[in-house]
Amino acid sequence: MREQFDHLLEAPKALGVSLHIVKMRGDHLGNTSSFTIACMEDRREVAYFESPARGFTLEEHDELGALHRALREIRALALPVDESLEFIRKVRSERWT
């Protein structure tokens, strides 16, 4: 587990990603499933998410709108990047020394 935390801590530099932690806060749209929104070369957006039965690709405006609303809610609950990384360091040191 410690190695996984180390990987997460290096990911922003190594992969050029932003990492945000959402602490357990009960029900929010981020608890329903994970999803990815991609912007294609022609600026068209598509989304992908999985259910227990299969994966889904979405392109309809209304469906994408629902995912964008979910993403805004998740971002509003998330810690900033620096606090997220510090939280990971704290948990790693307290539980996985």
C-alpha positions in Angstrom: 0.0 0.0 0.0 2.9 2.3 0.8 4.1 1.9 -2.8 0.7 2.9 -4.1 0.7 6.1 -2.0 4.2 6.8 -3.3 3.0 6.4 -6.9 0.1 8.8 -6.2 2.5 11.4 -4.8 4.7 11.2 -7.9 1.9 11.1 -10.4 1.4 14.9 -10.7 5.0 15.4 -11.7 5.5 12.2 -13.7 2.2 12.1 -15.5 1.1 15.7 -15.6 -2.1 15.1 -13.7 -3.9 16.9 -10.9 -4.8 14.8 -7.9 -7.7 15.9 -5.7 -8.9 14.0 -2.6 -12.6 13.9 -1.8 -12.9 12.9 1.9 -15.8 10.7 2.9 -18.8 13.1 3.1 -21.8 10.9 2.6 -23.8 11.0 -0.6 -22.7 12.9 -3.6 -22.7 12.3 -7.3 -19.1 11.0 -7.2 -20.3 7.9 -5.3 -22.4 6.6 -8.1 -19.6 5.5 -10.5 -16.4 6.6 -12.0 -16.4 8.3 -15.4 -14.2 9.9 -17.9 -15.0 12.9 -20.1 -12.7 13.2 -23.2 -12.4 16.1 -25.6 -11.7 14.8 -29.1 -9.5 16.5 -31.7 -12.6 18.1 -33.3 -13.6 19.5 -29.9 -16.5 17.1 -29.6 -16.9 15.6 -26.1 -17.6 11.9 -25.3 -17.9 10.2 -21.9 -17.3 6.7 -20.7 -18.4 5.0 -17.6 -18.9 1.5 -16.4 -21.7 -0.4 -14.7 -21.5 -3.9 -13.2 -22.9 -5.3 -16.5 -20.9 -3.3 -19.1 -19.3 0.0 -20.1 -21.2 2.9 -21.7 -20.1 5.6 -24.1 -22.1 8.8 -24.1 -22.2 11.6 -26.6 -25.7 13.2 -26.2 -25.7 16.8 -24.9 -28.1 16.0 -22.0 -26.1 13.0 -20.8 -22.8 14.9 -21.0 -24.5 17.8 -19.1 -25.4 15.4 -16.2 -21.8 14.3 -16.0 -20.5 17.8 -16.1 -22.8 18.7 -13.2 -21.5 15.6 -11.3 -17.9 16.7 -12.0 -18.6 20.3 -10.7 -20.1 18.8 -7.5 -17.1 16.5 -7.0 -14.6 19.4 -7.6 -16.5 21.6 -5.1 -16.0 18.9 -2.4 -12.4 18.1 -3.3 -9.3 19.3 -1.4 -6.9 21.5 -3.4 -3.9 19.7 -4.9 -1.4 20.7 -2.3 -3.8 19.7 0.6 -4.6 16.4 -1.2 -1.0 15.5 -1.5 -0.4 16.4 2.1 -3.4 14.3 3.1 -1.9 11.3 1.3 1.5 11.9 3.0 -0.2 12.0 6.4 -2.2 8.8 5.9 0.9 7.1 4.5 3.0 8.0 7.5 0.2 7.2 10.0 -0.8 3.8 8.6 1.8 2.5 6.2 5.2 3.2 7.7 
